[in-house]
Amino acid sequence: MASVRNLKKDINNVLGDVIEAVYLTEAANDKQDSKEGAEIIDEAISDFDELIVQVNKKDVDNRRKHLKEVRKELQEKAAKLVEKVNNME
């Protein structure tokens, strides 16, 4: 169960860092509360909710494999979000 707890922490930390990066980018560009930033934050929150629901699924055949897939999905979603943050103006 420690891996489940660590996965939940990773989801929280990674997506939290993305949201923080949006705020830092907005501050650096002097554009607080930009529409683009708000969309990225909304997407990060949506991804967080979706991933936590997947982690909490109990009715999977192979729990270990399922959690590895969730971790892989986290990496993919985080990479897309980071790319969007890097492309913010």
Rosetta blueprint (number, residue, H / E / L):
1 M L
2 A H
3 S H
4 V H
5 R H
6 N H
7 L H
8 K H
9 K H
10 D H
11 I H
12 N H
13 N H
14 V H
15 L H
16 G H
17 D H
18 V H
19 I H
20 E H
21 A H
22 V H
23 Y H
24 L H
25 T H
26 E H
27 A H
28 A H
29 N L
30 D L
31 K L
32 Q L
33 D L
34 S L
35 K H
36 E H
37 G H
38 A H
39 E H
40 I H
41 I H
42 D H
43 E H
44 A H
45 I H
46 S H
47 D H
48 F H
49 D H
50 E H
51 L H
52 I H
53 V H
54 Q H
55 V H
56 N L
57 K L
58 K L
59 D L
60 V L
61 D L
62 N L
63 R H
64 R H
65 K H
66 H H
67 L H
68 K H
69 E H
70 V H
71 R H
72 K H
73 E H
74 L H
75 Q H
76 E H
77 K H
78 A H
79 A H
80 K H
81 L H
82 V H
83 E H
84 K H
85 V H
86 N H
87 N L
88 M L
89 E L
